[in-house]
């Protein structure tokens, strides 16, 4: 059996969970932003070896 949290303890627990969720969301968004910034603007090497202008 588990104890029910009431009052101040429940508020603190909810605050801790909410804070962790916000922190995780910010880390995820920052990681996506960095990944997008580091991606090249041009596509990589053409596998056939032909210049892309000949397509």
Backbone as numpy.savetxt, mean C-alpha at the origin, in Angstrom:
# Nx Ny Nz CAx CAy CAz Cx Cy Cz
-14.35 -18.68 28.01 -15.19 -17.50 28.01 -14.30 -16.27 28.01
-14.80 -15.25 27.36 -14.03 -14.02 27.27 -14.71 -12.90 28.03
-13.89 -11.96 28.48 -14.44 -10.79 29.16 -14.88 -9.77 28.12
-15.93 -9.05 28.41 -16.36 -7.97 27.55 -15.65 -6.69 27.99
-15.17 -5.95 27.03 -14.52 -4.69 27.34 -15.60 -3.60 27.43
-15.52 -2.82 28.45 -16.50 -1.75 28.60 -15.78 -0.44 28.91
-16.41 0.63 28.58 -15.93 1.95 28.95 -14.60 2.33 28.37
-13.71 2.75 29.24 -12.41 3.28 28.84 -11.55 2.22 28.13
-11.60 0.99 28.59 -10.80 -0.07 27.98 -11.25 -0.33 26.55
-12.54 -0.29 26.31 -13.07 -0.51 24.96 -12.66 0.63 24.05
-12.70 1.84 24.54 -12.31 2.99 23.74 -10.83 2.93 23.39
-10.01 2.52 24.33 -8.58 2.42 24.08 -8.29 1.32 23.06
-8.99 0.21 23.18 -8.79 -0.89 22.23 -9.21 -0.47 20.82
-10.34 0.21 20.72 -10.81 0.67 19.42 -9.84 1.70 18.83
-9.32 2.55 19.65 -8.35 3.55 19.18 -7.07 2.91 18.68
-6.61 1.89 19.39 -5.39 1.20 18.97 -5.60 0.49 17.64
-6.73 -0.16 17.49 -7.03 -0.86 16.23 -7.17 0.14 15.09
-7.85 1.24 15.35 -8.01 2.27 14.32 -6.69 2.88 13.92
-5.84 3.14 14.90 -4.52 3.72 14.61 -3.68 2.76 13.77
-3.75 1.49 14.08 -2.99 0.50 13.31 -3.51 0.42 11.88
-4.81 0.52 11.71 -5.38 0.46 10.37 -4.97 1.67 9.54
-4.97 2.84 10.14 -4.55 4.05 9.43 -3.08 3.97 9.07
-2.26 3.51 9.98 -0.82 3.38 9.71 -0.57 2.40 8.56
-1.28 1.28 8.56 -1.11 0.30 7.50 -1.54 0.88 6.15
-2.62 1.62 6.14 -3.09 2.23 4.89 -2.08 3.24 4.36
-1.48 4.03 5.24 -0.49 5.01 4.81 0.77 4.32 4.26
1.20 3.25 4.91 2.37 2.52 4.42 2.10 1.91 3.05
0.90 1.36 2.86 0.54 0.75 1.59 0.50 1.80 0.49
-0.10 2.95 0.77 -0.20 4.01 -0.22 1.19 4.54 -0.58
2.05 4.68 0.41 3.40 5.17 0.16 4.19 4.19 -0.69
4.02 2.90 -0.43 4.73 1.88 -1.20 4.28 1.92 -2.67
2.98 2.08 -2.90 2.47 2.16 -4.27 3.00 3.41 -4.98
3.06 4.51 -4.25 3.54 5.77 -4.82 5.00 5.63 -5.23
5.83 5.03 -4.37 7.24 4.85 -4.68 7.43 3.91 -5.86
6.63 2.86 -5.91 6.74 1.90 -7.00 6.41 2.57 -8.33
5.38 3.42 -8.33 5.00 4.12 -9.55 6.08 5.12 -9.96
6.68 5.79 -9.00 7.72 6.78 -9.30 8.98 6.11 -9.86
9.26 4.90 -9.45 10.47 4.21 -9.90 10.29 3.46 -11.20
9.07 3.36 -11.72 8.85 2.62 -12.95 9.31 3.46 -14.15
9.87 2.82 -15.15 10.36 3.58 -16.31 9.20 4.13 -17.14
9.45 5.27 -17.80 8.41 5.87 -18.63 8.27 5.16 -19.97
9.37 4.62 -20.47 9.35 3.93 -21.76 9.32 2.42 -21.54
8.73 1.69 -22.47 8.74 0.23 -22.32 10.15 -0.32 -22.47
10.34 -1.53 -22.04 11.66 -2.15 -22.09 12.09 -2.50 -23.50
13.08 -3.36 -23.60 13.64 -3.78 -24.88 12.57 -4.55 -25.66
12.50 -4.29 -26.97 11.58 -5.00 -27.84 12.13 -6.41 -28.04
11.36 -7.44 -27.73 11.88 -8.81 -27.81 12.37 -9.21 -29.19
11.77 -8.70 -30.28 12.17 -9.13 -31.62 13.47 -8.47 -32.05
13.89 -7.42 -31.39 15.11 -6.74 -31.77 14.88 -5.62 -32.75
13.66 -5.50 -33.27 13.35 -4.43 -34.22 13.13 -3.11 -33.49
13.36 -2.03 -34.20 13.10 -0.72 -33.63 11.58 -0.54 -33.47
11.13 0.13 -32.42 9.69 0.29 -32.21 9.01 1.13 -33.30
9.77 1.93 -34.06 9.17 2.76 -35.10 8.68 1.92 -36.28
9.17 0.68 -36.41 8.79 -0.14 -37.56 7.46 -0.85 -37.36
6.87 -0.73 -36.21 5.59 -1.41 -35.97 4.46 -0.75 -36.71
